[in-house]
Amino acid sequence: PNEVPHSMAVWGVWDDAHLRFLFSASADARKVRNLAARPHATVTTESTSQCVSVQGRVRAIEAEHIDGPVGLYVAKYG
């Protein structure tokens, strides 16, 4: 990827227990390829009246640790 950040809206969940934001994506998605090459991201809310911005490093969750994140998704999105 070039050096221009790729901005993309994603649905996700905040994991209070581990202080992290979780989102899912297809392994061949552009955002996954970009993050693999440069694992830094900024997460913001869609609200302009209750703004939050978090910056950090991105990493994939290993398959054996996926149950917790899936549970958070199911609780939020059904």
HELIX and SHEET records of a PDB file:
HELIX    1   1 ARG A   30  ALA A   37  1                                   8    
HELIX    2   2 ALA A   63  HIS A   65  5                                   3    
HELIX    3   3 ASP A   67  TYR A   77  1                                  11    
SHEET    1   A 2 GLY A  12  ASP A  15  0                                        
SHEET    2   A 2 ARG A  20  PHE A  23 -1                                        
SHEET    1   B 2 HIS A  40  THR A  44  0                                        
SHEET    2   B 2 SER A  53  ARG A  57 -1                                        
END                                                                             
